């Protein structure tokens, strides 16, 4: 089962001499390919200018979770804010050996069977690709961003932010299979939006690797 996590944390209003942010709004984005078809499972995040960013209040949230289930990373893509805790949870009845293949935070640890867990706090932004030393077909991706305004598009290609301050933002779209520099494209927007903003993603998408072994095996006890 593939879980999607859509997170839009409320921010505070800027009070005082800056006067940059006065209201909050609900804004919706729809990502489509050049044929107009929806693009699900893409990360969308908003970053404001520095003056507006200084007004945002970071809410304390429960740890973000990435599960190992049926010998897969679930979800395949996770996005979280810098400085928060990520928890790895093993739902399988076998041991996994999780590691970061690339990215700003390097790690490698075993997760024993039957709900073994491990936690990491990510204090740097960037893309972390993950694998398993035992099951080499397993792959997952984590994007750490420096903003509380991020989401993953649903099956309609839509992402909605319920309460964001009205301001000028850089809107970035990201996916590990997006065939463009750093797997992301950005544009400038201003909120509030008068209607759903439709974004056409013209960069080609590579295929997502199949999360399944062609020659499965039983795990050796005692690893």
SVG drawing of the C-alpha trace seen along z (x, -y; Angstrom):
<svg xmlns="http://www.w3.org/2000/svg" viewBox="-11 -50 38 69">
<polyline fill="none" stroke="black" stroke-width="0.4" points="0.0,0.0 1.4,-3.3 0.7,-6.1 0.7,-9.7 1.5,-12.4 0.2,-15.8 1.4,-18.4 0.6,-22.1 1.5,-23.6 -0.1,-26.8 2.1,-29.9 1.9,-32.9 1.1,-36.4 3.9,-39.0 3.2,-41.8 5.2,-45.0 7.1,-47.2 7.7,-44.7 4.0,-44.5 4.7,-41.9 1.9,-39.4 -1.6,-40.4 -3.8,-37.5 -3.8,-33.7 -5.5,-31.9 -6.2,-28.4 -4.5,-27.8 -4.7,-24.8 -2.3,-23.7 -2.8,-21.1 0.2,-19.5 -0.3,-18.1 1.9,-16.8 2.0,-18.4 -1.0,-16.2 -3.0,-17.6 -2.9,-14.4 -2.6,-14.7 0.8,-14.0 0.4,-12.4 3.1,-11.8 5.1,-14.9 6.4,-17.1 5.3,-20.7 6.7,-23.2 6.6,-27.0 9.4,-29.2 8.8,-32.9 11.2,-35.8 13.4,-36.1 11.2,-38.8 8.1,-36.8 9.9,-33.5 11.0,-35.1 7.3,-35.4 6.5,-31.7 6.0,-29.8 7.2,-26.2 4.7,-23.9 5.8,-20.9 4.6,-17.8 4.7,-14.1 7.6,-12.2 7.4,-11.6 7.4,-7.9 8.9,-5.7 7.9,-2.1 9.5,1.0 6.5,3.1 6.5,6.1 10.2,5.4 9.5,1.9 9.9,-1.6 6.4,-3.0 5.9,-5.6 8.4,-5.7 8.7,-9.5 8.6,-11.4 9.0,-15.1 9.6,-16.8 10.8,-20.1 14.4,-20.5 14.9,-20.0 12.1,-17.5 12.4,-13.8 12.0,-11.0 11.2,-7.5 11.9,-4.3 9.5,-1.5 10.0,2.1 6.6,3.8 8.1,6.9 8.9,10.2 12.5,10.0 15.4,7.7 16.3,4.8 19.6,2.9 18.7,-0.6 21.3,-3.1 21.5,-6.4 22.9,-6.1 23.3,-9.8 22.4,-13.1 23.4,-15.5 22.8,-13.0 24.6,-9.6 23.3,-6.7 23.3,-2.9 21.5,-0.7 19.7,2.5 16.0,2.7 15.1,6.0 11.9,7.7 8.5,7.1 8.3,3.3 11.9,2.5 12.4,-1.3 15.1,-3.9 14.9,-7.7 17.0,-10.5 16.7,-14.3 17.5,-15.9 19.1,-19.3 20.1,-20.0 18.0,-20.4 18.5,-18.1 17.6,-14.9 18.4,-11.6 18.1,-8.5 17.8,-5.2 18.4,-1.6 18.6,1.7 21.8,3.7 19.8,7.0 17.2,6.4 19.0,4.5 15.8,3.7 14.4,1.5 14.7,-2.2 13.1,-5.2 13.6,-9.0 13.4,-11.7 13.4,-15.4 14.1,-17.7 13.0,-21.3 13.4,-24.6 9.7,-25.5 6.6,-24.4 4.6,-24.6 4.9,-21.4 2.7,-18.6 2.6,-15.6 0.1,-15.7 -2.8,-13.3 -4.2,-11.1 -5.7,-14.2 -2.3,-15.9 -3.6,-18.3 -2.0,-19.8 -3.8,-22.2 -2.4,-24.4 -5.1,-25.3 -3.5,-28.2 -0.6,-30.0 0.2,-33.7 -0.4,-35.9 3.0,-36.7 5.4,-36.2 6.7,-32.6 9.0,-30.4 7.0,-27.3 9.1,-24.2 8.1,-20.9 10.3,-17.9 10.4,-14.2 13.5,-11.9 12.6,-10.7 12.1,-14.2 14.7,-14.4 16.0,-17.9 18.8,-19.5 18.4,-18.6 15.1,-16.9 13.2,-20.1 11.6,-23.0 10.7,-26.4 8.6,-29.4 7.5,-32.6 3.9,-33.0 1.9,-35.3 -0.9,-34.3 -3.8,-34.4 -4.7,-32.6 -7.9,-33.6 -8.4,-30.0 -6.6,-26.7 -3.2,-27.2 -2.5,-24.7 1.2,-23.9 2.3,-22.1 5.4,-20.0 7.3,-19.7 10.4,-17.9 10.2,-14.2 9.8,-11.6 11.9,-8.5 10.4,-5.2 10.1,-4.4 12.2,-1.3 10.1,1.8 10.1,2.5 10.3,6.3 13.1,8.9 13.3,11.1 14.8,13.8 13.4,13.5 14.9,15.5 14.2,16.2 16.2,14.0 18.9,15.7 18.2,15.6 20.9,14.0 21.9,11.2"/>
</svg>
